[in-house]
Amino acid sequence: MSRSEVCHELTTPAIRERKLTAVDYRCEFRPIIGEWDRKTGYPLGERCTATKGLQVHHRNYNHLGAECDEDLEVLCRRHHLVRHIVNSVCEVCGATLYSEDATLDLIEEHSDTPGLPTLDQIGLGPPGSDYPLLCWDCSDNLWGR
């Protein structure tokens, strides 16, 4: 089972339905469109218009089984994949591996995959897999470049 499937399976049907209703059955993803501002955070673009293939993503697992709406985010399949890739960190130093823009580019690079690529197809399998998640610096250090 993929990470996004596990994320989806942890939500009870009642909580999932409550969250979907709260966001009017529409993906909540809004892209970052500018630089971080200390007072206002990141400026965000227009909300995704997708209404099909919606999945409930856990922002955190602090209230598992009794999630409040702030713990969850409704996303289309594409943007759920984006969230999981953006949350990927180097297994050695903990650095974030991909920005949101780089993640969208990464998904586009695999656009020849029927449907959306899986994390394994992109090379972002679970920790300890054949593809360790490494930032450029740790990769260079490991391979002696």
C-alpha positions as CSV (number, residue, x, y, z in Angstrom):
1,M,0.0,0.0,0.0
2,S,1.4,3.4,-0.9
3,R,1.9,6.3,1.5
4,S,-1.0,8.2,0.0
5,E,-3.3,5.1,0.3
6,V,-2.2,4.7,4.0
7,C,-3.0,8.3,4.6
8,H,-6.4,7.9,3.0
9,E,-7.2,4.7,4.9
10,L,-6.5,6.2,8.3
11,T,-9.5,8.5,8.0
12,T,-12.9,7.1,9.2
13,P,-15.7,7.4,6.6
14,A,-17.6,9.9,8.9
15,I,-14.6,12.2,9.3
16,R,-13.8,11.9,5.6
17,E,-17.4,12.9,4.6
18,R,-17.4,15.8,7.1
19,K,-14.2,17.2,5.6
20,L,-15.4,16.7,2.0
21,T,-18.6,18.5,2.8
22,A,-16.8,21.3,4.6
23,V,-14.7,22.1,1.5
24,D,-17.6,21.6,-0.9
25,Y,-16.1,18.5,-2.5
26,R,-13.3,20.4,-4.1
27,C,-9.5,20.1,-3.9
28,E,-8.0,22.5,-1.4
29,F,-4.6,22.8,-3.0
30,R,-3.4,26.4,-3.6
31,P,0.1,26.8,-5.2
32,I,2.8,29.0,-3.6
33,I,3.3,31.9,-6.0
34,G,5.9,34.0,-4.3
35,E,8.5,34.4,-1.5
36,W,7.9,33.9,2.2
37,D,6.9,36.9,4.2
38,R,7.3,36.9,7.9
39,K,4.0,38.5,8.6
40,T,1.7,36.8,6.0
41,G,3.5,33.6,5.1
42,Y,3.6,32.4,1.5
43,P,1.3,34.1,-1.0
44,L,-1.0,31.5,-2.5
45,G,-2.5,31.2,-6.0
46,E,-6.0,30.2,-7.0
47,R,-7.5,27.0,-5.5
48,C,-7.5,23.9,-7.6
49,T,-10.8,23.2,-9.3
50,A,-10.7,19.4,-9.3
51,T,-13.8,17.7,-7.9
52,K,-13.1,14.1,-8.9
53,G,-10.6,11.6,-7.4
54,L,-10.5,13.5,-4.1
55,Q,-8.5,12.1,-1.2
56,V,-8.2,13.2,2.4
57,H,-4.6,14.0,3.4
58,H,-3.4,14.2,7.0
59,R,-1.5,17.3,7.7
60,N,-0.5,15.7,11.0
61,Y,-1.4,12.6,13.0
62,N,-1.9,14.2,16.4
63,H,-5.6,13.3,16.7
64,L,-5.8,10.0,14.8
65,G,-9.4,8.7,14.7
66,A,-10.7,12.0,16.1
67,E,-9.3,14.4,13.5
68,C,-10.5,18.0,13.4
69,D,-10.8,19.7,10.1
70,E,-7.5,21.6,10.5
71,D,-5.7,18.2,10.7
72,L,-6.9,17.2,7.2
73,E,-6.7,18.6,3.7
74,V,-8.8,17.4,0.7
75,L,-6.7,17.0,-2.3
76,C,-7.1,15.6,-5.9
77,R,-4.8,12.7,-6.7
78,R,-2.2,14.9,-8.3
79,H,-1.9,17.3,-5.5
80,H,-2.0,14.6,-2.9
81,L,1.1,13.2,-4.6
82,V,2.6,16.7,-4.5
83,R,2.1,16.9,-0.7
84,H,3.8,13.6,-0.1
85,I,6.8,14.5,-2.3
86,V,7.2,18.0,-0.8
87,N,7.2,16.3,2.7
88,S,10.1,14.0,1.6
89,V,13.3,14.6,3.5
90,C,16.9,13.4,3.2
91,E,17.5,10.2,5.2
92,V,20.9,11.5,6.4
93,C,20.6,15.2,7.2
94,G,16.8,15.8,7.2
95,A,16.9,18.5,4.5
96,T,13.7,19.0,2.4
97,L,14.3,17.4,-1.0
98,Y,11.9,19.2,-3.3
99,S,10.1,22.5,-3.4
100,E,6.6,22.7,-4.6
101,D,7.7,23.9,-8.0
102,A,10.4,21.1,-8.3
103,T,7.8,18.6,-7.3
104,L,5.4,19.6,-10.0
105,D,8.3,19.4,-12.5
106,L,9.2,16.0,-11.2
107,I,5.6,14.7,-11.8
108,E,5.7,16.2,-15.3
109,E,9.0,14.4,-16.0
110,H,7.0,11.1,-15.4
111,S,4.0,12.2,-17.5
112,D,4.6,9.2,-19.8
113,T,3.4,7.0,-16.9
114,P,-0.3,6.1,-17.4
115,G,-2.2,8.0,-14.8
116,L,-0.1,9.5,-12.1
117,P,3.2,8.0,-11.2
118,T,3.7,6.4,-7.8
119,L,6.3,7.5,-5.3
120,D,8.2,4.3,-6.2
121,Q,8.1,5.1,-9.9
122,I,9.6,8.5,-9.2
123,G,12.3,6.9,-7.0
124,L,10.9,8.1,-3.7
125,G,10.0,4.8,-2.1
126,P,9.8,4.3,1.6
127,P,12.9,4.8,3.8
128,G,15.3,1.8,3.5
129,S,14.2,1.0,-0.1
130,D,16.5,0.6,-3.0
131,Y,16.3,4.3,-3.4
132,P,17.6,6.1,-0.3
133,L,16.2,9.6,0.0
134,L,19.3,11.8,-0.2
135,C,19.8,15.5,-0.8
136,W,22.4,16.6,-3.3
137,D,25.1,17.2,-0.6
138,C,24.6,13.9,1.1
139,S,24.5,12.1,-2.2
140,D,27.8,13.7,-3.3
141,N,29.4,12.8,0.1
142,L,28.1,9.2,-0.2
143,W,29.2,8.6,-3.8
144,G,32.5,10.6,-3.4
145,R,31.7,13.3,-6.1
